[in-house]
Amino acid sequence: MFDHKKYQVPHDTLVKKRSVLIAGHSTSISLEEAFWRELKLISKARNVSLNKIITEIDKSRTGNLSSSIRVFVLAQLKLNL
């Protein structure tokens, strides 16, 4: 069931560019607000930095980093169902 109170469409669909460090190099990632929020929650739950999680995603990706982050977040949310 979709919880409309948790998500604020269209705000959550807005793409925002953020700078992150991946293996000591600065890069920018464009991601919807909803994915940034969930990624931050995953980071907090694991007690690791966002940069560390993004670096790990970057190491294992085969395509676009933003897409890989979305798939990672989706997979983590599915594990919690």
Beta strands, then each sheet from edge to edge (+ up, - down):
strand 1: 15-22
strand 2: 25-32
sheet 1: 1+ 2-
end
